[in-house]
Structures are given as C-alpha cells and as structure tokens.
Amino acid sequence: MTHQAVDWSRLTHAYGPADDIPGLFARLDGGQEDEKVWQDLWSALCHQGTVYDASYAALPVLADIAAGRVPGERKQAVLMAGLIAAEADTADRALYTSQITELTSAAQACLTEVPADEPMTFVYLAQSLLAFENVPVWSRQLELLNEEFEAECPECEALTCVEPGEYADECGTELHPARPEELTGTGARIHTLARDAGQSQVAEWVTRLFGRATCPECETRFAISESVTD
C-alpha cells in the first residue's frame, strides 16, 4: 500500500518533507477517523489546489484505494488523484499510466453512484475523469458549471458576469442556453454523462456554460465556453 520503493523523506508536500504521508494513508480503515485523515492528506498533497512531487508519488496509493485493494474511500481517492493528474506533465503521465487507467475506470463507476441531489459531487468527479483523460482546460475548469466568473466579450473586451449554475439569474446577464443537440466536444460529452446519470441539474448547467451570453456593454452575443478556453 505504501509503495516502499518510494523514499518519501526525499519528497516534499505543502508543509515540508513527505515522510508522514505513508503513515496517513495507513490510518485509513473505514472508521470515523478517516474524514480527518483525508483532510490532512488534502492539506498536505493538494494545498489550495497546489500539487507537489509527493502528490504524484501518491498516485499509486490513490489507485490502490480507488480499485478497492486497500482501505479508503474511493470517491476521495478519485477526486484527489484527479486534481493531481490535471497538473501532471507528459513525463508524469507516462510514469503513472497504469494508475491513471485504473483511476479512469474508478471515476466512471463513481459517476453512476452520485445521488441526484449532489450535483457538484458529480461535477467534480466528471472533472477528475477529464483530468485522467488529459482533456485540456475543462479538467481544471469544469467546476465553473456552478460558479460565478467573468467572461470577456470578444467584441468590446468588456467583462461580463456569468453564473451558469444554480444561481444563473443573480448576475443579471442574459444567457442563451445551447440546445442539447447543438452541443459538441466536451459540452456534449458531459451533458450526455449527466443526462444518463439522472443529473438533470448538471445537464441544464452544461447548456448554459456551453451556450451564449449577451454582452451588457455592446450587446454582442458570444460563446461563453470560448471565453474560458481562449
């Protein structure tokens, strides 16, 4: 489980030497303490979204958890590994190819188990899946489905407040959702995943994020997703 070929003392995380990481993973046993252990692991290995050399070294352990070979919550392992994989370069991905393949399957399985009243859990797991599949941009930005952000108008460069998710009306920006049949690429993929999993809220958010907005300054109607990927 701790993959002893790794010299953790030579690796670092958010707080310094990573020799405490094997001990943290070893404490996962399915009991009440697991939540605290995961909090400590997240804080050390993915502190405020930053990853470290120890984070990549943890991928085999996270794959073991996701595959059920060792104790630990599969969903937590998939989410943490997804954030790490989203930051991995070509060399790191090549080093952990087999683990990423396993994590891809685990993410797909997790997506089918998310309750309909937990749409953001579905979004984060879908974002992890895209990270394992090495999809650019959306492996980090899919969470914008339910966040407020500013999109730049391509015509006048004015910043427009956009909120595609639950509080879509709060920004006051006129949104024009895409019809499902108009969606392509990642938008179509996530919409289909959400629809098939009974995640109607997420499917609706996707039509907004991958739809258009009207610029309040010049009234140009522009593609929201393009302002994210540019």
C-alpha positions as a Python dict, from the first residue, in 0.01 Angstrom:
ca = {
    (1, 'M'): (0, 0, 0),
    (2, 'T'): (271, 248, 89),
    (3, 'H'): (481, 152, -216),
    (4, 'Q'): (803, 125, -21),
    (5, 'A'): (1021, 179, -328),
    (6, 'V'): (937, 547, -279),
    (7, 'D'): (1170, 731, -44),
    (8, 'W'): (911, 971, 93),
    (9, 'S'): (1168, 1156, 301),
    (10, 'R'): (1323, 1287, -21),
    (11, 'L'): (988, 1423, -139),
    (12, 'T'): (800, 1731, -23),
    (13, 'H'): (444, 1845, 23),
    (14, 'A'): (286, 2171, 143),
    (15, 'Y'): (449, 2152, 485),
    (16, 'G'): (792, 2010, 408),
    (17, 'P'): (929, 1653, 397),
    (18, 'A'): (667, 1398, 298),
    (19, 'D'): (776, 1110, 520),
    (20, 'D'): (446, 1138, 711),
    (21, 'I'): (234, 1052, 405),
    (22, 'P'): (262, 669, 426),
    (23, 'G'): (152, 684, 788),
    (24, 'L'): (-152, 893, 697),
    (25, 'F'): (-261, 651, 427),
    (26, 'A'): (-205, 360, 667),
    (27, 'R'): (-455, 514, 911),
    (28, 'L'): (-742, 485, 662),
    (29, 'D'): (-952, 195, 783),
    (30, 'G'): (-1310, 290, 706),
    (31, 'G'): (-1366, 425, 1056),
    (32, 'Q'): (-1471, 759, 1197),
    (33, 'E'): (-1117, 896, 1185),
    (34, 'D'): (-1098, 867, 807),
    (35, 'E'): (-1254, 1208, 746),
    (36, 'K'): (-979, 1377, 948),
    (37, 'V'): (-711, 1173, 772),
    (38, 'W'): (-843, 1278, 431),
    (39, 'Q'): (-844, 1640, 545),
    (40, 'D'): (-478, 1607, 640),
    (41, 'L'): (-394, 1440, 310),
    (42, 'W'): (-573, 1708, 108),
    (43, 'S'): (-400, 1982, 304),
    (44, 'A'): (-56, 1831, 252),
    (45, 'L'): (-78, 1699, -105),
    (46, 'C'): (-321, 1943, -271),
    (47, 'H'): (-296, 2254, -58),
    (48, 'Q'): (-524, 2519, -211),
    (49, 'G'): (-502, 2339, -543),
    (50, 'T'): (-121, 2322, -550),
    (51, 'V'): (47, 1985, -603),
    (52, 'Y'): (397, 1870, -514),
    (53, 'D'): (637, 1589, -600),
    (54, 'A'): (487, 1387, -314),
    (55, 'S'): (143, 1435, -472),
    (56, 'Y'): (249, 1249, -786),
    (57, 'A'): (414, 978, -578),
    (58, 'A'): (79, 927, -404),
    (59, 'L'): (-98, 831, -728),
    (60, 'P'): (-24, 457, -691),
    (61, 'V'): (-168, 460, -340),
    (62, 'L'): (-474, 651, -457),
    (63, 'A'): (-519, 400, -739),
    (64, 'D'): (-500, 116, -485),
    (65, 'I'): (-775, 281, -282),
    (66, 'A'): (-989, 352, -588),
    (67, 'A'): (-955, -9, -700),
    (68, 'G'): (-1051, -141, -356),
    (69, 'R'): (-720, -314, -289),
    (70, 'V'): (-666, -120, 33),
    (71, 'P'): (-895, 69, 274),
    (72, 'G'): (-1012, 419, 195),
    (73, 'E'): (-1299, 599, 27),
    (74, 'R'): (-1293, 552, -349),
    (75, 'K'): (-1457, 888, -419),
    (76, 'Q'): (-1197, 1078, -216),
    (77, 'A'): (-916, 893, -391),
    (78, 'V'): (-1060, 971, -735),
    (79, 'L'): (-1111, 1339, -655),
    (80, 'M'): (-762, 1384, -514),
    (81, 'A'): (-599, 1192, -797),
    (82, 'G'): (-797, 1396, -1047),
    (83, 'L'): (-663, 1724, -915),
    (84, 'I'): (-310, 1581, -925),
    (85, 'A'): (-350, 1439, -1276),
    (86, 'A'): (-480, 1773, -1404),
    (87, 'E'): (-140, 1925, -1318),
    (88, 'A'): (73, 1636, -1447),
    (89, 'D'): (307, 1691, -1740),
    (90, 'T'): (376, 1437, -2013),
    (91, 'A'): (658, 1270, -1818),
    (92, 'D'): (447, 1230, -1504),
    (93, 'R'): (155, 1088, -1701),
    (94, 'A'): (385, 837, -1869),
    (95, 'L'): (525, 730, -1532),
    (96, 'Y'): (181, 662, -1388),
    (97, 'T'): (-2, 537, -1698),
    (98, 'S'): (-136, 218, -1540),
    (99, 'Q'): (-261, 401, -1232),
    (100, 'I'): (-433, 668, -1441),
    (101, 'T'): (-604, 393, -1642),
    (102, 'E'): (-736, 238, -1323),
    (103, 'L'): (-846, 574, -1189),
    (104, 'T'): (-1034, 643, -1512),
    (105, 'S'): (-1244, 331, -1459),
    (106, 'A'): (-1300, 421, -1094),
    (107, 'A'): (-1416, 771, -1188),
    (108, 'Q'): (-1662, 630, -1441),
    (109, 'A'): (-1803, 399, -1175),
    (110, 'C'): (-1829, 677, -919),
    (111, 'L'): (-2025, 897, -1159),
    (112, 'T'): (-2304, 637, -1178),
    (113, 'E'): (-2340, 635, -799),
    (114, 'V'): (-2383, 1008, -726),
    (115, 'P'): (-2729, 1095, -586),
    (116, 'A'): (-2933, 1337, -794),
    (117, 'D'): (-2929, 1591, -509),
    (118, 'E'): (-2547, 1613, -513),
    (119, 'P'): (-2483, 1783, -849),
    (120, 'M'): (-2148, 1935, -753),
    (121, 'T'): (-2014, 1596, -647),
    (122, 'F'): (-2097, 1480, -999),
    (123, 'V'): (-1926, 1785, -1149),
    (124, 'Y'): (-1605, 1733, -950),
    (125, 'L'): (-1594, 1363, -1039),
    (126, 'A'): (-1654, 1445, -1406),
    (127, 'Q'): (-1372, 1698, -1386),
    (128, 'S'): (-1148, 1424, -1246),
    (129, 'L'): (-1246, 1194, -1532),
    (130, 'L'): (-1144, 1463, -1780),
    (131, 'A'): (-813, 1503, -1595),
    (132, 'F'): (-739, 1130, -1627),
    (133, 'E'): (-826, 1154, -1996),
    (134, 'N'): (-591, 1455, -2031),
    (135, 'V'): (-861, 1689, -2161),
    (136, 'P'): (-719, 2043, -2163),
    (137, 'V'): (-887, 2334, -1984),
    (138, 'W'): (-1201, 2152, -1869),
    (139, 'S'): (-1003, 1912, -1650),
    (140, 'R'): (-949, 2222, -1433),
    (141, 'Q'): (-1239, 2448, -1525),
    (142, 'L'): (-1547, 2225, -1541),
    (143, 'E'): (-1634, 2338, -1189),
    (144, 'L'): (-1731, 2672, -1346),
    (145, 'L'): (-2060, 2499, -1417),
    (146, 'N'): (-2178, 2624, -1079),
    (147, 'E'): (-1952, 2921, -1011),
    (148, 'E'): (-1971, 3292, -1080),
    (149, 'F'): (-1696, 3415, -1311),
    (150, 'E'): (-1620, 3691, -1557),
    (151, 'A'): (-1625, 3624, -1930),
    (152, 'E'): (-1464, 3868, -2174),
    (153, 'C'): (-1668, 3991, -2467),
    (154, 'P'): (-1467, 3923, -2786),
    (155, 'E'): (-1606, 4238, -2948),
    (156, 'C'): (-1557, 4514, -2690),
    (157, 'E'): (-1348, 4324, -2430),
    (158, 'A'): (-1589, 4415, -2150),
    (159, 'L'): (-1603, 4167, -1864),
    (160, 'T'): (-1943, 4008, -1820),
    (161, 'C'): (-2059, 3834, -1502),
    (162, 'V'): (-2167, 3478, -1575),
    (163, 'E'): (-2320, 3218, -1343),
    (164, 'P'): (-2429, 2911, -1542),
    (165, 'G'): (-2538, 2708, -1241),
    (166, 'E'): (-2794, 2717, -965),
    (167, 'Y'): (-2799, 3097, -935),
    (168, 'A'): (-2794, 3179, -1304),
    (169, 'D'): (-3016, 3483, -1265),
    (170, 'E'): (-2812, 3657, -997),
    (171, 'C'): (-2559, 3822, -1232),
    (172, 'G'): (-2830, 3978, -1443),
    (173, 'T'): (-2654, 3871, -1764),
    (174, 'E'): (-2876, 3749, -2044),
    (175, 'L'): (-2786, 3385, -2108),
    (176, 'H'): (-2884, 3183, -2412),
    (177, 'P'): (-2852, 2810, -2334),
    (178, 'A'): (-2746, 2581, -2614),
    (179, 'R'): (-2990, 2318, -2731),
    (180, 'P'): (-2860, 1972, -2635),
    (181, 'E'): (-2835, 1871, -2999),
    (182, 'E'): (-2612, 2174, -3066),
    (183, 'L'): (-2351, 2071, -2809),
    (184, 'T'): (-2020, 1934, -2933),
    (185, 'G'): (-1694, 1811, -2780),
    (186, 'T'): (-1666, 1829, -2403),
    (187, 'G'): (-2002, 2003, -2369),
    (188, 'A'): (-2181, 1718, -2545),
    (189, 'R'): (-1983, 1458, -2350),
    (190, 'I'): (-2065, 1599, -2006),
    (191, 'H'): (-2426, 1666, -2099),
    (192, 'T'): (-2468, 1303, -2203),
    (193, 'L'): (-2296, 1176, -1887),
    (194, 'A'): (-2520, 1394, -1671),
    (195, 'R'): (-2838, 1304, -1855),
    (196, 'D'): (-2765, 931, -1844),
    (197, 'A'): (-2686, 952, -1471),
    (198, 'G'): (-3012, 1133, -1392),
    (199, 'Q'): (-2825, 1457, -1312),
    (200, 'S'): (-3077, 1693, -1470),
    (201, 'Q'): (-2940, 1999, -1291),
    (202, 'V'): (-2590, 1941, -1425),
    (203, 'A'): (-2724, 1880, -1774),
    (204, 'E'): (-2904, 2215, -1759),
    (205, 'W'): (-2591, 2393, -1634),
    (206, 'V'): (-2396, 2247, -1925),
    (207, 'T'): (-2634, 2401, -2177),
    (208, 'R'): (-2566, 2741, -2019),
    (209, 'L'): (-2187, 2714, -1985),
    (210, 'F'): (-2161, 2592, -2343),
    (211, 'G'): (-2423, 2837, -2465),
    (212, 'R'): (-2400, 3212, -2523),
    (213, 'A'): (-2427, 3536, -2327),
    (214, 'T'): (-2523, 3886, -2434),
    (215, 'C'): (-2262, 4148, -2352),
    (216, 'P'): (-2433, 4423, -2148),
    (217, 'E'): (-2199, 4684, -2299),
    (218, 'C'): (-2219, 4625, -2674),
    (219, 'E'): (-2497, 4361, -2690),
    (220, 'T'): (-2278, 4116, -2878),
    (221, 'R'): (-2389, 3756, -2824),
    (222, 'F'): (-2080, 3542, -2765),
    (223, 'A'): (-1991, 3183, -2674),
    (224, 'I'): (-1925, 3160, -2301),
    (225, 'S'): (-1706, 2850, -2322),
    (226, 'E'): (-1476, 3017, -2576),
    (227, 'S'): (-1401, 3292, -2326),
    (228, 'V'): (-1283, 3020, -2086),
    (229, 'T'): (-1064, 2836, -2335),
    (230, 'D'): (-904, 3139, -2502),
}
